[in-house]
């Protein structure tokens, strides 16, 4: 398993957090996704053989937010 952290500068509320986590958790291979509104960070633990960082960024983008891997 791999854990990556992403900056999500346009996340501003609990609704944003829920929407982002839901979008990422729908991907196959995601073990854990936790968005933090205060730090504007998203931590994701995933199986790198099933899903790639680009897929996670794309899922966040499709949910209407920007994700930048740190």
N, C-alpha and C positions, 0 to 999 in steps of 0.2 A: 504494500500500500504506500501511496505517496500523499503528502499533505502540502498543498499550495495555499498561499494567501494572495488575495486580489484586493486592490483598491477599488472601491465603488463610490466615486465622489458624488454621485447624484442620489444616493440613498439618504432619505431624510426622516423616515418615520417607521412605525411598526408595520404599517401596510406594505411599505417598500420591502422591509425585511422578510415578511411572509411571502411576498410575491417572488422574490429572488430565491429564497430557500426552496420554494415549491418548484420553480423552474429547474433548478440544478438537481434536486432530488429525483426528478422524473427521468434523468439520464441513467442508463444502465451502467453499472460499475461504481456508482457513488455510494460510499459508505456513510458519509457524514457531511453535512453542509451547515455552517453556522454564520449568519450575517450579524454584524454588530453595528447598530445605527450610530452609536457615539463615536466609534473610531473609523466608521465608514470602510470597514474591512469585511471580507468574506473568507472564511477558512473552509477548505474542502479537502476531505480525505477520500481518495479514490483509487481504484485499480487501474494503473497505467496501461495494462494490457487490454482493457476494455474501453476506456474513455481517455481522451487527451485533454490537455489544458485548453486547447483551442475550442473544443466542444463545450467546455464549461463557460468560457468567455462568450461563445455564440448563444448559449442558452440564456445567459444574463442579458445579452443584447436584445434577444427576441422578447424578453420580458419588459424591455423598455429602459434598461439601465446600461451603464458603461462599466466594464470590468477590465482592470489592468493588472496583470500578474506582477507581483513584487519580487 
